[in-house]
Amino acid sequence: MANWLAEWSEPGDQRARGLVCRAESAEASRGRGLEVQLQLTFDEVLGYLKDRPDETRTYQVPKGSISRLACDEAAGMREMDEAETLELADYLDVSAKDLRGPLKVVDVRCPSCTHRLSFLDFAKTAVESGAHGKEDLRQVLTGKSGEWITIRGRDGGRPVSCAQCGSDVPRPMAGCYSEYSSSDYAYA
């Protein structure tokens, strides 16, 4: 029997509506079955940006929302190079040409080993922590599951560990909270 998991951004918060139900991959579900995801309207996204939630959360948004927003793209963001894109594609078991770029990431180095972070560090952290499955990330980064926005909460954003040495990288990074983006995914 499938279990259901509804993840509301704030208890009693009525801003988020329009539930979208999606089946998780076997890798991502780990026995949870189906997951209910919230889809925000563009106006609801703007509301969260004015009054940020306590916790950082990711939402599906209507097509065209990312291009309408002034997302958290700070001066500290850089476009990933071809080698980094190929490494991410290999990790996600997808062709690099299928990833919907440009892929951008905050330009910081691991304080322990000086590895320059890429989208791969964030993807591996998400998969290894159980926050996302590879299939979920593959669907988002190839544009097959629509547009998604992570709204940074008062908690300072998502954690990341270095893919090379495993050390935690402190937040906020490089004085900004924008951590990674693609044409179908962004931090806001």
Secondary structure, DSSP 8 states (H G I E B T S, - for coil): ---EEE--SSTT--S---EEEEE--HHHHTT--EEEEEB--HHHHHHHHHS--SS-EEEEE-TTHHHHS--S--TTEEE--HHHHHHHHHHHTS-GGGS-S--EEE--B-TTT--B--HHHHHHHHHHHTS--HHHHHHHHTTTT-EEEEE--TT-S--EE-TTT--EE-SSBTTB---EEBTTEEE-
